[in-house]
Amino acid sequence: MRFALLVQADPAHSPSAISALRFAEAVAASEHTLAGVFFQGDGVQVAQAFRRPPRDESDLQARWAKVSEHCTLPLQLCVASALRRGLVDGPEAERAGLAAATLAPSFELAGLATFLAQMQAADRVLTFGAAS
Amino acid sequence: MKSLLIISQSTPYGRSSAAEALDTAMAAAALDVPVTLLFDGDGVLQLLPEQAGTELGVRNLSQVLEALPAFEVERCFVAAEALAQRSLQPNTLALPGPLLDAEAVAALVRSAEVVLTY
């Protein structure tokens, strides 16, 4: 089965963020596949390159990078959500005259059309929501 | 094309979810994905009149809601139960579409191929 994931949860604020990661890891370890992983809203925070999680907490970003590598799947961020939270890739940093790119490797900026295409390609779409 | 139901259940200005629900609905309509928007839970607070989102430094959601038909998001519904739970009278709201009782909401969710919650 092909799964598309929509991750809206901020890793600092919601346990849904790690649930999404664990689900993706479980898919990667199974015969199932990922049609895509798309981060929207506060979910994009996991891709912040300058994150420094405490030593006694799991490094979600590094674990996502492993999923991405294992599945040869880019991890995509809603560009509007990313830019308003200061997450920029190299070209965008240059274009806007910013000091540095803030997007971690294995993550990339994408439009909602990308997610909607993943949704069409998937057998199941799972939303990992923001805390209410 | 898989049909998409977007359930907008967040307050209008508490966080960005309400705006993202509308963005996703408009993007889906632009790509000819059959999209339905349901306002449920705290999401019905987005329908209160006389919003002044711009004073909060963000987009005024009621203006975006009014523009939905222009973006071809035509199937919009409101959960009647969510209004009743919040003592809101339908005639005081800017309703983007018909009210649905709990049974009709359940049928709508069952009929959608993909459901996203915001």
gemmi code that builds the backbone of each chain (N, CA, C; Angstrom):
import gemmi

chains = {
    "A": [
        ("MET", (0.835, -1.210, 0.000), (0.000, 0.000, 0.000), (0.867, 1.256, 0.000)),
        ("ARG", (0.406, 2.249, -0.734), (1.163, 3.526, -0.791), (0.512, 4.564, 0.121)),
        ("PHE", (1.314, 5.130, 1.005), (0.817, 6.118, 1.963), (1.360, 7.501, 1.645)),
        ("ALA", (0.498, 8.503, 1.728), (0.948, 9.908, 1.697), (0.724, 10.473, 3.097)),
        ("LEU", (1.736, 11.165, 3.620), (1.621, 11.734, 4.963), (1.588, 13.254, 4.895)),
        ("LEU", (0.676, 13.838, 5.654), (0.630, 15.293, 5.819), (0.934, 15.572, 7.288)),
        ("VAL", (2.062, 16.238, 7.539), (2.495, 16.467, 8.918), (2.303, 17.944, 9.268)),
        ("GLN", (1.393, 18.198, 10.182), (1.092, 19.582, 10.591), (1.630, 19.876, 11.995)),
        ("ALA", (2.115, 18.835, 12.681), (2.480, 18.983, 14.097), (3.900, 19.507, 14.275)),
        ("ASP", (4.041, 20.479, 15.160), (5.345, 21.035, 15.525), (6.006, 20.068, 16.516)),
        ("PRO", (7.240, 19.639, 16.233), (7.870, 18.668, 17.139), (8.019, 19.195, 18.573)),
        ("ALA", (8.071, 20.500, 18.746), (8.224, 21.046, 20.100), (6.890, 21.109, 20.847)),
        ("HIS", (5.780, 20.983, 20.126), (4.477, 21.225, 20.753), (3.524, 20.054, 20.727)),
        ("SER", (3.840, 19.051, 19.927), (2.828, 18.015, 19.758), (3.443, 16.630, 19.584)),
        ("PRO", (2.934, 15.640, 20.309), (3.415, 14.272, 20.125), (3.077, 13.705, 18.747)),
        ("SER", (2.160, 14.358, 18.018), (1.836, 13.879, 16.665), (3.059, 13.905, 15.760)),
        ("ALA", (4.008, 14.817, 16.049), (5.192, 14.938, 15.187), (6.007, 13.652, 15.217)),
        ("ILE", (6.163, 13.082, 16.420), (6.942, 11.834, 16.489), (6.100, 10.650, 16.016)),
        ("SER", (4.786, 10.730, 16.180), (3.923, 9.663, 15.644), (4.081, 9.579, 14.131)),
        ("ALA", (4.143, 10.744, 13.479), (4.310, 10.780, 12.013), (5.616, 10.110, 11.621)),
        ("LEU", (6.681, 10.468, 12.337), (7.999, 9.902, 12.052), (7.997, 8.390, 12.254)),
        ("ARG", (7.421, 7.950, 13.375), (7.391, 6.504, 13.650), (6.589, 5.762, 12.597)),
        ("PHE", (5.505, 6.386, 12.145), (4.708, 5.755, 11.095), (5.552, 5.609, 9.827)),
        ("ALA", (6.250, 6.684, 9.469), (7.082, 6.660, 8.259), (8.190, 5.613, 8.391)),
        ("GLU", (8.795, 5.516, 9.577), (9.845, 4.511, 9.800), (9.276, 3.093, 9.658)),
        ("ALA", (8.054, 2.920, 10.170), (7.424, 1.596, 10.072), (7.117, 1.247, 8.615)),
        ("VAL", (6.656, 2.235, 7.855), (6.398, 2.000, 6.429), (7.700, 1.633, 5.723)),
        ("ALA", (8.773, 2.400, 6.049), (10.070, 2.159, 5.402), (10.585, 0.751, 5.689)),
        ("ALA", (10.248, 0.221, 6.869), (10.729, -1.107, 7.261), (9.804, -2.228, 6.767)),
        ("SER", (8.758, -1.875, 6.071), (7.766, -2.871, 5.656), (7.758, -3.028, 4.135)),
        ("GLU", (6.805, -3.792, 3.646), (6.664, -3.940, 2.188), (5.861, -2.791, 1.583)),
        ("HIS", (5.348, -1.911, 2.451), (4.573, -0.769, 1.959), (5.511, 0.365, 1.517)),
        ("THR", (4.928, 1.369, 0.844), (5.769, 2.469, 0.367), (5.140, 3.822, 0.718)),
        ("LEU", (5.978, 4.836, 0.634), (5.508, 6.203, 0.873), (5.348, 6.918, -0.467)),
        ("ALA", (4.163, 7.457, -0.709), (3.952, 8.254, -1.920), (4.518, 9.653, -1.729)),
        ("GLY", (4.672, 10.051, -0.460), (5.233, 11.362, -0.175), (5.074, 11.703, 1.296)),
        ("VAL", (5.927, 12.623, 1.742), (5.786, 13.185, 3.092), (5.799, 14.696, 2.911)),
        ("PHE", (4.721, 15.333, 3.349), (4.576, 16.778, 3.133), (4.331, 17.451, 4.480)),
        ("PHE", (5.113, 18.494, 4.758), (4.997, 19.214, 6.023), (4.320, 20.553, 5.769)),
        ("GLN", (3.317, 20.850, 6.585), (2.591, 22.109, 6.413), (2.401, 22.759, 7.781)),
        ("GLY", (2.172, 24.053, 7.805), (1.964, 24.746, 9.074), (3.173, 24.579, 9.974)),
        ("ASP", (2.939, 24.416, 11.282), (4.041, 24.273, 12.230), (4.837, 22.989, 12.021)),
        ("GLY", (4.298, 22.071, 11.244), (5.023, 20.832, 10.947), (6.375, 21.081, 10.292)),
        ("VAL", (6.502, 22.216, 9.600), (7.757, 22.494, 8.880), (8.941, 22.711, 9.830)),
        ("GLN", (8.668, 22.994, 11.105), (9.745, 23.340, 12.041), (10.804, 22.250, 12.174)),
        ("VAL", (10.425, 21.021, 11.901), (11.383, 19.914, 12.034), (12.542, 20.053, 11.048)),
        ("ALA", (12.338, 20.832, 9.981), (13.356, 20.958, 8.933), (14.346, 22.103, 9.183)),
        ("GLN", (14.177, 22.795, 10.289), (15.067, 23.916, 10.634), (16.486, 23.377, 10.876)),
        ("ALA", (17.432, 23.809, 10.025), (18.787, 23.237, 10.077), (19.491, 23.534, 11.404)),
        ("PHE", (19.099, 24.615, 12.058), (19.817, 25.021, 13.276), (19.192, 24.459, 14.553)),
        ("ARG", (18.293, 23.512, 14.407), (17.707, 22.867, 15.597), (18.790, 22.192, 16.408)),
        ("ARG", (18.753, 22.328, 17.703), (19.688, 21.637, 18.585), (18.889, 20.950, 19.682)),
        ("PRO", (18.344, 19.762, 19.380), (17.547, 19.088, 20.399), (18.434, 18.667, 21.576)),
        ("PRO", (17.893, 18.658, 22.799), (18.688, 18.223, 23.958), (19.176, 16.790, 23.752)),
        ("ARG", (20.310, 16.467, 24.392), (20.930, 15.149, 24.204), (20.005, 13.993, 24.579)),
        ("ASP", (19.141, 14.237, 25.559), (18.290, 13.129, 26.007), (16.964, 13.057, 25.247)),
        ("GLU", (16.877, 13.821, 24.141), (15.681, 13.719, 23.310), (16.045, 13.232, 21.921)),
        ("SER", (15.084, 12.580, 21.292), (15.325, 12.021, 19.968), (15.488, 13.147, 18.939)),
        ("ASP", (16.437, 12.962, 18.023), (16.663, 13.951, 16.965), (15.767, 13.601, 15.774)),
        ("LEU", (14.577, 14.188, 15.765), (13.584, 13.854, 14.743), (14.087, 14.169, 13.345)),
        ("GLN", (14.816, 15.281, 13.246), (15.297, 15.685, 11.924), (16.242, 14.632, 11.332)),
        ("ALA", (17.147, 14.129, 12.177), (18.099, 13.114, 11.711), (17.365, 11.828, 11.343)),
        ("ARG", (16.332, 11.497, 12.118), (15.582, 10.274, 11.821), (14.779, 10.421, 10.526)),
        ("TRP", (14.224, 11.613, 10.301), (13.535, 11.856, 9.019), (14.520, 11.728, 7.858)),
        ("ALA", (15.735, 12.255, 8.049), (16.740, 12.187, 6.981), (17.024, 10.732, 6.616)),
        ("LYS", (17.047, 9.854, 7.646), (17.284, 8.426, 7.382), (16.133, 7.816, 6.578)),
        ("VAL", (14.905, 8.186, 6.936), (13.740, 7.686, 6.186), (13.852, 8.129, 4.730)),
        ("SER", (14.216, 9.397, 4.553), (14.334, 9.971, 3.209), (15.372, 9.214, 2.386)),
        ("GLU", (16.513, 8.930, 3.036), (17.604, 8.236, 2.356), (17.193, 6.795, 2.025)),
        ("HIS", (16.608, 6.144, 3.007), (16.210, 4.738, 2.834), (15.180, 4.577, 1.715)),
        ("CYS", (14.257, 5.527, 1.628), (13.172, 5.427, 0.637), (13.472, 6.220, -0.630)),
        ("THR", (14.653, 6.834, -0.701), (14.982, 7.797, -1.768), (13.781, 8.697, -2.092)),
        ("LEU", (13.335, 9.365, -1.030), (12.124, 10.190, -1.109), (12.454, 11.578, -0.553)),
        ("PRO", (12.205, 12.634, -1.331), (12.432, 13.962, -0.757), (11.362, 14.276, 0.285)),
        ("LEU", (11.744, 15.011, 1.308), (10.783, 15.449, 2.319), (10.414, 16.876, 1.956)),
        ("GLN", (9.129, 17.120, 1.731), (8.755, 18.407, 1.159), (7.988, 19.285, 2.124)),
        ("LEU", (8.322, 20.574, 2.087), (7.695, 21.551, 2.965), (6.829, 22.485, 2.134)),
        ("CYS", (5.638, 22.777, 2.637), (4.806, 23.799, 2.015), (5.594, 25.106, 2.035)),
        ("VAL", (5.818, 25.650, 0.846), (6.703, 26.816, 0.747), (6.156, 28.020, 1.522)),
        ("ALA", (4.850, 28.220, 1.495), (4.273, 29.372, 2.203), (4.459, 29.220, 3.716)),
        ("SER", (4.215, 28.001, 4.225), (4.395, 27.748, 5.658), (5.862, 27.923, 6.046)),
        ("ALA", (6.763, 27.468, 5.174), (8.199, 27.504, 5.474), (8.722, 28.935, 5.505)),
        ("LEU", (8.379, 29.706, 4.484), (8.932, 31.064, 4.396), (8.476, 31.935, 5.556)),
        ("ARG", (7.205, 31.776, 5.964), (6.756, 32.634, 7.060), (7.383, 32.228, 8.401)),
        ("ARG", (8.039, 31.052, 8.436), (8.727, 30.621, 9.659), (10.240, 30.687, 9.518)),
        ("GLY", (10.715, 31.369, 8.481), (12.161, 31.577, 8.338), (12.919, 30.374, 7.815)),
        ("LEU", (12.222, 29.470, 7.142), (12.891, 28.301, 6.575), (13.130, 28.544, 5.091)),
        ("VAL", (14.395, 28.777, 4.742), (14.716, 29.086, 3.343), (15.817, 28.152, 2.838)),
        ("ASP", (15.732, 27.800, 1.573), (16.802, 27.011, 0.956), (17.847, 27.969, 0.374)),
        ("GLY", (18.908, 27.439, -0.211), (19.998, 28.257, -0.737), (19.538, 29.323, -1.723)),
        ("PRO", (18.816, 28.927, -2.784), (18.384, 29.914, -3.782), (17.504, 31.012, -3.183)),
        ("GLU", (16.609, 30.619, -2.279), (15.709, 31.615, -1.675), (16.494, 32.572, -0.771)),
        ("ALA", (17.479, 32.037, -0.019), (18.310, 32.882, 0.849), (19.061, 33.903, 0.001)),
        ("GLU", (19.572, 33.434, -1.127), (20.330, 34.322, -2.011), (19.417, 35.397, -2.614)),
        ("ARG", (18.250, 34.930, -3.065), (17.301, 35.841, -3.700), (16.870, 36.943, -2.734)),
        ("ALA", (16.653, 36.559, -1.462), (16.159, 37.517, -0.476), (17.304, 38.243, 0.244)),
        ("GLY", (18.543, 37.931, -0.113), (19.680, 38.581, 0.517), (19.850, 38.203, 1.984)),
        ("LEU", (19.540, 36.946, 2.314), (19.669, 36.486, 3.697), (21.055, 35.877, 3.933)),
        ("ALA", (21.484, 35.883, 5.205), (22.850, 35.471, 5.543), (23.093, 33.988, 5.280)),
        ("ALA", (22.062, 33.155, 5.454), (22.286, 31.720, 5.305), (20.982, 31.012, 4.966)),
        ("ALA", (21.136, 29.835, 4.377), (19.977, 28.950, 4.206), (19.702, 28.291, 5.556)),
        ("THR", (18.448, 28.051, 5.857), (18.095, 27.476, 7.161), (17.428, 26.117, 7.031)),
        ("LEU", (17.320, 25.635, 5.801), (16.651, 24.359, 5.562), (17.678, 23.222, 5.636)),
        ("ALA", (17.373, 22.204, 6.443), (18.287, 21.071, 6.585), (18.316, 20.252, 5.295)),
        ("PRO", (19.469, 19.567, 5.033), (19.521, 18.693, 3.861), (18.424, 17.624, 3.976)),
        ("SER", (18.039, 17.035, 2.913), (16.931, 16.057, 2.777), (15.554, 16.692, 2.783)),
        ("PHE", (15.477, 17.990, 3.082), (14.185, 18.671, 3.001), (14.217, 19.640, 1.828)),
        ("GLU", (13.053, 19.862, 1.213), (12.983, 20.851, 0.134), (11.647, 21.580, 0.159)),
        ("LEU", (11.636, 22.753, -0.457), (10.415, 23.559, -0.515), (9.569, 23.107, -1.707)),
        ("ALA", (8.260, 23.077, -1.514), (7.373, 22.645, -2.601), (6.025, 23.334, -2.450)),
        ("GLY", (5.253, 23.313, -3.515), (3.928, 23.924, -3.467), (2.871, 22.907, -3.058)),
        ("LEU", (1.683, 23.405, -2.741), (0.589, 22.510, -2.354), (0.230, 21.537, -3.482)),
        ("ALA", (0.503, 21.937, -4.726), (0.211, 21.055, -5.858), (0.981, 19.742, -5.723)),
        ("THR", (2.185, 19.821, -5.161), (2.996, 18.617, -4.953), (2.281, 17.660, -4.007)),
        ("PHE", (1.782, 18.221, -2.904), (1.057, 17.369, -1.954), (-0.200, 16.787, -2.582)),
        ("LEU", (-0.917, 17.605, -3.342), (-2.162, 17.123, -3.950), (-1.885, 15.997, -4.949)),
        ("ALA", (-0.736, 16.046, -5.610), (-0.352, 14.959, -6.524), (-0.011, 13.704, -5.724)),
        ("GLN", (0.687, 13.867, -4.586), (1.004, 12.708, -3.733), (-0.289, 12.062, -3.229)),
        ("MET", (-1.243, 12.931, -2.891), (-2.542, 12.452, -2.405), (-3.220, 11.588, -3.478)),
        ("GLN", (-3.156, 12.052, -4.724), (-3.789, 11.291, -5.815), (-3.080, 9.962, -6.047)),
        ("ALA", (-1.765, 9.934, -5.801), (-0.979, 8.726, -6.079), (-1.069, 7.709, -4.946)),
        ("ALA", (-1.571, 8.118, -3.790), (-1.555, 7.248, -2.611), (-2.834, 6.435, -2.478)),
        ("ASP", (-2.710, 5.282, -1.803), (-3.901, 4.520, -1.447), (-4.544, 5.083, -0.188)),
        ("ARG", (-3.712, 5.608, 0.713), (-4.204, 6.192, 1.962), (-3.453, 7.482, 2.242)),
        ("VAL", (-4.181, 8.468, 2.765), (-3.553, 9.731, 3.179), (-3.746, 9.871, 4.685)),
        ("LEU", (-2.666, 10.127, 5.399), (-2.757, 10.282, 6.851), (-2.340, 11.688, 7.251)),
        ("THR", (-3.160, 12.295, 8.101), (-2.852, 13.628, 8.609), (-2.340, 13.488, 10.043)),
        ("PHE", (-1.197, 14.085, 10.337), (-0.687, 14.124, 11.705), (-0.834, 15.561, 12.180)),
        ("GLY", (-1.903, 15.799, 12.931), (-2.388, 17.152, 13.145), (-1.664, 17.942, 14.213)),
        ("ALA", (-1.910, 19.239, 14.154), (-1.399, 20.150, 15.178), (-2.156, 19.883, 16.482)),
        ("ALA", (-1.529, 20.207, 17.604), (-2.215, 20.065, 18.897), (-3.384, 21.031, 18.928)),
        ("SER", (-4.480, 20.616, 19.520), (-5.624, 21.532, 19.545), (-5.687, 22.262, 20.875)),
    ],
    "B": [
        ("MET", (-9.528, 11.331, -10.437), (-9.226, 12.263, -9.333), (-9.923, 11.828, -8.048)),
        ("LYS", (-9.158, 11.670, -6.998), (-9.777, 11.348, -5.703), (-10.465, 12.585, -5.156)),
        ("SER", (-11.636, 12.371, -4.553), (-12.336, 13.511, -3.960), (-11.751, 13.810, -2.583)),
        ("LEU", (-11.764, 15.082, -2.243), (-11.111, 15.558, -1.023), (-12.113, 16.293, -0.144)),
        ("LEU", (-12.155, 15.897, 1.122), (-12.941, 16.636, 2.117), (-11.965, 17.293, 3.090)),
        ("ILE", (-12.082, 18.596, 3.227), (-11.246, 19.326, 4.185), (-12.128, 19.744, 5.350)),
        ("ILE", (-11.771, 19.278, 6.556), (-12.526, 19.663, 7.749), (-11.747, 20.764, 8.452)),
        ("SER", (-12.347, 21.940, 8.473), (-11.704, 23.097, 9.102), (-12.292, 23.239, 10.495)),
        ("GLN", (-11.502, 22.904, 11.517), (-12.048, 22.845, 12.868), (-11.232, 23.666, 13.869)),
        ("SER", (-10.470, 24.626, 13.354), (-9.656, 25.458, 14.244), (-10.208, 26.876, 14.305)),
        ("THR", (-9.922, 27.550, 15.410), (-10.327, 28.952, 15.556), (-9.652, 29.790, 14.464)),
        ("PRO", (-10.265, 30.920, 14.082), (-9.737, 31.661, 12.933), (-8.325, 32.218, 13.130)),
        ("TYR", (-8.003, 32.683, 14.334), (-6.722, 33.383, 14.479), (-5.814, 32.806, 15.567)),
        ("GLY", (-6.207, 31.664, 16.166), (-5.384, 31.065, 17.222), (-4.049, 30.569, 16.700)),
        ("ARG", (-4.065, 29.993, 15.535), (-2.854, 29.573, 14.839), (-3.166, 29.593, 13.343)),
        ("SER", (-2.242, 29.136, 12.536), (-2.426, 29.325, 11.096), (-3.267, 28.238, 10.432)),
        ("SER", (-3.776, 27.261, 11.192), (-4.491, 26.128, 10.582), (-5.694, 26.538, 9.737)),
        ("ALA", (-6.469, 27.501, 10.233), (-7.679, 27.900, 9.504), (-7.309, 28.449, 8.124)),
        ("ALA", (-6.280, 29.289, 8.084), (-5.837, 29.853, 6.809), (-5.286, 28.759, 5.895)),
        ("GLU", (-4.576, 27.782, 6.486), (-4.007, 26.697, 5.672), (-5.101, 25.815, 5.074)),
        ("ALA", (-6.185, 25.620, 5.819), (-7.300, 24.833, 5.283), (-7.834, 25.500, 4.022)),
        ("LEU", (-8.001, 26.826, 4.084), (-8.530, 27.556, 2.928), (-7.538, 27.537, 1.769)),
        ("ASP", (-6.238, 27.693, 2.086), (-5.206, 27.635, 1.032), (-5.252, 26.286, 0.317)),
        ("THR", (-5.368, 25.216, 1.112), (-5.360, 23.872, 0.526), (-6.610, 23.657, -0.323)),
        ("ALA", (-7.755, 24.158, 0.166), (-8.999, 24.012, -0.598), (-8.893, 24.744, -1.945)),
        ("MET", (-8.334, 25.954, -1.910), (-8.235, 26.736, -3.149), (-7.245, 26.103, -4.124)),
        ("ALA", (-6.135, 25.563, -3.568), (-5.146, 24.890, -4.434), (-5.781, 23.657, -5.085)),
        ("ALA", (-6.562, 22.907, -4.295), (-7.207, 21.699, -4.826), (-8.178, 22.068, -5.941)),
        ("ALA", (-8.994, 23.103, -5.712), (-9.964, 23.516, -6.729), (-9.249, 23.963, -8.002)),
        ("ALA", (-8.137, 24.657, -7.833), (-7.383, 25.135, -8.998), (-6.849, 23.971, -9.830)),
        ("LEU", (-6.614, 22.819, -9.174), (-6.088, 21.645, -9.880), (-7.206, 20.665, -10.249)),
        ("ASP", (-8.446, 21.157, -10.162), (-9.616, 20.336, -10.519), (-9.804, 19.100, -9.642)),
        ("VAL", (-9.277, 19.138, -8.417), (-9.574, 18.071, -7.452), (-10.965, 18.381, -6.887)),
        ("PRO", (-11.889, 17.398, -6.923), (-13.216, 17.668, -6.353), (-13.089, 17.891, -4.844)),
        ("VAL", (-13.316, 19.114, -4.396), (-13.054, 19.447, -2.993), (-14.317, 19.939, -2.290)),
        ("THR", (-14.469, 19.482, -1.051), (-15.571, 19.911, -0.195), (-14.970, 20.453, 1.095)),
        ("LEU", (-15.527, 21.543, 1.575), (-15.024, 22.168, 2.794), (-16.116, 22.082, 3.855)),
        ("LEU", (-15.763, 21.555, 5.026), (-16.722, 21.461, 6.129), (-16.195, 22.241, 7.328)),
        ("PHE", (-17.007, 23.149, 7.844), (-16.656, 23.877, 9.060), (-17.273, 23.149, 10.236)),
        ("ASP", (-16.435, 22.714, 11.151), (-16.918, 21.938, 12.295), (-16.140, 22.389, 13.530)),
        ("GLY", (-16.614, 22.009, 14.698), (-15.918, 22.360, 15.940), (-15.673, 23.859, 16.030)),
        ("ASP", (-14.514, 24.229, 16.564), (-14.184, 25.653, 16.688), (-14.063, 26.344, 15.329)),
        ("GLY", (-14.005, 25.561, 14.255), (-13.914, 26.142, 12.919), (-15.098, 27.033, 12.572)),
        ("VAL", (-16.256, 26.782, 13.225), (-17.426, 27.622, 12.921), (-17.217, 29.061, 13.395)),
        ("LEU", (-16.262, 29.270, 14.303), (-15.975, 30.643, 14.751), (-15.396, 31.492, 13.616)),
        ("GLN", (-14.907, 30.819, 12.571), (-14.417, 31.550, 11.393), (-15.550, 32.273, 10.677)),
        ("LEU", (-16.802, 31.858, 10.969), (-17.953, 32.401, 10.239), (-18.582, 33.594, 10.948)),
        ("LEU", (-18.027, 33.973, 12.092), (-18.560, 35.146, 12.800), (-18.349, 36.394, 11.956)),
        ("PRO", (-19.341, 37.305, 11.956), (-19.208, 38.506, 11.135), (-18.263, 39.543, 11.775)),
        ("GLU", (-17.984, 40.566, 11.029), (-17.202, 41.718, 11.490), (-15.847, 41.331, 12.053)),
        ("GLN", (-15.156, 40.441, 11.341), (-13.796, 40.105, 11.765), (-12.841, 41.216, 11.343)),
        ("ALA", (-11.792, 41.385, 12.149), (-10.801, 42.413, 11.830), (-9.402, 41.814, 11.908)),
        ("GLY", (-9.236, 40.742, 11.127), (-7.957, 40.031, 11.145), (-6.762, 40.921, 10.847)),
        ("THR", (-6.980, 41.887, 9.974), (-5.838, 42.734, 9.598), (-5.299, 43.520, 10.800)),
        ("GLU", (-6.175, 43.777, 11.780), (-5.677, 44.453, 12.988), (-4.766, 43.547, 13.797)),
        ("LEU", (-4.875, 42.242, 13.568), (-3.976, 41.288, 14.228), (-2.718, 41.064, 13.395)),
        ("GLY", (-2.656, 41.744, 12.271), (-1.479, 41.598, 11.417), (-1.527, 40.363, 10.535)),
        ("VAL", (-2.706, 39.767, 10.408), (-2.839, 38.594, 9.528), (-3.975, 38.826, 8.529)),
        ("ARG", (-4.107, 37.906, 7.583), (-5.178, 38.001, 6.603), (-6.542, 37.957, 7.278)),
        ("ASN", (-7.472, 38.754, 6.775), (-8.836, 38.702, 7.279), (-9.532, 37.492, 6.660)),
        ("LEU", (-9.780, 36.477, 7.480), (-10.293, 35.221, 6.925), (-11.671, 35.364, 6.307)),
        ("SER", (-12.494, 36.279, 6.840), (-13.840, 36.371, 6.274), (-13.783, 36.839, 4.817)),
        ("GLN", (-12.774, 37.645, 4.492), (-12.628, 38.055, 3.084), (-12.239, 36.867, 2.208)),
        ("VAL", (-11.377, 35.998, 2.758), (-10.986, 34.803, 2.010), (-12.204, 33.888, 1.823)),
        ("LEU", (-13.007, 33.760, 2.886), (-14.207, 32.919, 2.805), (-15.159, 33.422, 1.724)),
        ("GLU", (-15.329, 34.732, 1.673), (-16.215, 35.315, 0.654), (-15.707, 35.030, -0.752)),
        ("ALA", (-14.371, 34.916, -0.866), (-13.780, 34.724, -2.196), (-13.788, 33.267, -2.644)),
        ("LEU", (-14.195, 32.345, -1.759), (-14.115, 30.916, -2.117), (-14.829, 30.569, -3.428)),
        ("PRO", (-16.062, 31.063, -3.648), (-16.721, 30.714, -4.922), (-15.916, 31.170, -6.138)),
        ("ALA", (-15.245, 32.318, -6.011), (-14.440, 32.821, -7.129), (-13.264, 31.883, -7.411)),
        ("PHE", (-12.814, 31.163, -6.379), (-11.735, 30.187, -6.565), (-12.292, 28.783, -6.830)),
        ("GLU", (-13.575, 28.720, -7.106), (-14.253, 27.472, -7.467), (-14.295, 26.443, -6.348)),
        ("VAL", (-14.237, 26.932, -5.104), (-14.517, 26.055, -3.952), (-15.996, 26.279, -3.667)),
        ("GLU", (-16.832, 25.415, -4.257), (-18.270, 25.685, -4.225), (-19.037, 24.815, -3.249)),
        ("ARG", (-18.434, 23.680, -2.906), (-19.123, 22.788, -1.968), (-18.645, 23.062, -0.547)),
        ("CYS", (-19.406, 23.868, 0.176), (-19.063, 24.202, 1.563), (-20.247, 23.857, 2.454)),
        ("PHE", (-19.943, 23.283, 3.627), (-20.991, 22.932, 4.581), (-20.580, 23.358, 5.985)),
        ("VAL", (-21.586, 23.460, 6.841), (-21.338, 23.865, 8.226), (-22.030, 22.845, 9.137)),
        ("ALA", (-21.323, 22.378, 10.158), (-21.902, 21.403, 11.093), (-22.840, 22.131, 12.056)),
        ("ALA", (-24.125, 21.784, 11.978), (-25.135, 22.459, 12.802), (-24.860, 22.240, 14.299)),
        ("GLU", (-24.406, 21.042, 14.630), (-24.147, 20.727, 16.033), (-23.081, 21.650, 16.637)),
        ("ALA", (-22.064, 21.964, 15.836), (-20.989, 22.834, 16.329), (-21.530, 24.233, 16.638)),
        ("LEU", (-22.497, 24.687, 15.838), (-23.125, 25.996, 16.110), (-23.913, 25.928, 17.411)),
        ("ALA", (-24.725, 24.872, 17.560), (-25.570, 24.734, 18.743), (-24.713, 24.659, 20.006)),
        ("GLN", (-23.619, 23.918, 19.931), (-22.742, 23.773, 21.101), (-22.152, 25.110, 21.535)),
        ("ARG", (-22.040, 26.033, 20.591), (-21.453, 27.347, 20.899), (-22.507, 28.451, 20.983)),
        ("SER", (-23.785, 28.043, 21.046), (-24.909, 28.990, 21.132), (-24.872, 30.033, 20.026)),
        ("LEU", (-24.482, 29.601, 18.820), (-24.439, 30.531, 17.688), (-25.703, 30.350, 16.848)),
        ("GLN", (-26.315, 31.456, 16.476), (-27.498, 31.407, 15.623), (-27.056, 31.511, 14.158)),
        ("PRO", (-27.509, 30.576, 13.314), (-27.082, 30.608, 11.907), (-27.330, 31.959, 11.233)),
        ("ASN", (-28.442, 32.627, 11.603), (-28.760, 33.889, 10.898), (-27.831, 35.044, 11.288)),
        ("THR", (-26.966, 34.833, 12.290), (-26.004, 35.892, 12.652), (-24.638, 35.646, 12.013)),
        ("LEU", (-24.518, 34.588, 11.219), (-23.212, 34.204, 10.676), (-23.141, 34.413, 9.169)),
        ("ALA", (-21.914, 34.516, 8.681), (-21.692, 34.543, 7.235), (-21.522, 33.093, 6.784)),
        ("LEU", (-22.643, 32.424, 6.498), (-22.595, 30.999, 6.164), (-22.156, 30.789, 4.721)),
        ("PRO", (-21.097, 29.995, 4.509), (-20.652, 29.755, 3.133), (-21.447, 28.640, 2.447)),
        ("GLY", (-22.337, 27.965, 3.208), (-23.092, 26.871, 2.609), (-24.096, 26.318, 3.597)),
        ("PRO", (-24.807, 25.247, 3.211), (-25.876, 24.710, 4.049), (-25.382, 24.081, 5.350)),
        ("LEU", (-26.307, 24.012, 6.326), (-26.034, 23.344, 7.597), (-26.254, 21.845, 7.437)),
        ("LEU", (-25.446, 21.062, 8.124), (-25.601, 19.611, 8.110), (-25.768, 19.110, 9.537)),
        ("ASP", (-26.707, 18.176, 9.732), (-26.800, 17.562, 11.064), (-25.718, 16.478, 11.183)),
        ("ALA", (-25.610, 15.901, 12.388), (-24.498, 14.973, 12.663), (-24.502, 13.785, 11.695)),
        ("GLU", (-25.706, 13.327, 11.369), (-25.815, 12.185, 10.464), (-25.289, 12.533, 9.064)),
        ("ALA", (-25.638, 13.735, 8.610), (-25.189, 14.174, 7.288), (-23.671, 14.408, 7.270)),
        ("VAL", (-23.120, 14.892, 8.390), (-21.661, 15.064, 8.490), (-20.982, 13.698, 8.359)),
        ("ALA", (-21.529, 12.715, 9.069), (-20.955, 11.365, 9.014), (-21.015, 10.816, 7.585)),
        ("ALA", (-22.130, 11.061, 6.887), (-22.275, 10.582, 5.506), (-21.263, 11.271, 4.592)),
        ("LEU", (-21.033, 12.568, 4.849), (-20.076, 13.331, 4.039), (-18.667, 12.753, 4.207)),
        ("VAL", (-18.301, 12.451, 5.445), (-16.974, 11.893, 5.721), (-16.839, 10.521, 5.062)),
        ("ARG", (-17.898, 9.721, 5.165), (-17.850, 8.381, 4.554), (-17.705, 8.447, 3.037)),
        ("SER", (-18.319, 9.468, 2.427), (-18.321, 9.526, 0.960), (-17.018, 10.084, 0.379)),
        ("ALA", (-16.201, 10.730, 1.214), (-14.962, 11.323, 0.699), (-13.870, 10.271, 0.596)),
        ("GLU", (-13.060, 10.372, -0.456), (-11.960, 9.411, -0.592), (-10.776, 9.796, 0.279)),
        ("VAL", (-10.559, 11.100, 0.434), (-9.484, 11.582, 1.301), (-10.067, 12.652, 2.224)),
        ("VAL", (-9.744, 12.554, 3.505), (-10.193, 13.555, 4.478), (-8.963, 14.185, 5.126)),
        ("LEU", (-8.885, 15.499, 5.088), (-7.802, 16.210, 5.777), (-8.421, 17.082, 6.853)),
        ("THR", (-7.816, 17.099, 8.022), (-8.340, 17.946, 9.095), (-7.347, 19.061, 9.393)),
        ("TYR", (-7.901, 20.221, 9.618), (-7.065, 21.388, 9.948), (-7.603, 22.049, 11.203)),
    ],
}
model = gemmi.Model(1)
for chain_id, residues in chains.items():
    chain = gemmi.Chain(chain_id)
    for i, (resn, *xyz) in enumerate(residues, 1):
        res = gemmi.Residue()
        res.name, res.seqid = resn, gemmi.SeqId(i, " ")
        for name, pos in zip(("N", "CA", "C"), xyz):
            atom = gemmi.Atom()
            atom.name, atom.element = name, gemmi.Element(name[0])
            atom.pos, atom.b_iso = gemmi.Position(*pos), 0.0
            res.add_atom(atom)
        chain.add_residue(res)
    model.add_chain(chain)
structure = gemmi.Structure()
structure.add_model(model)
structure.setup_entities()
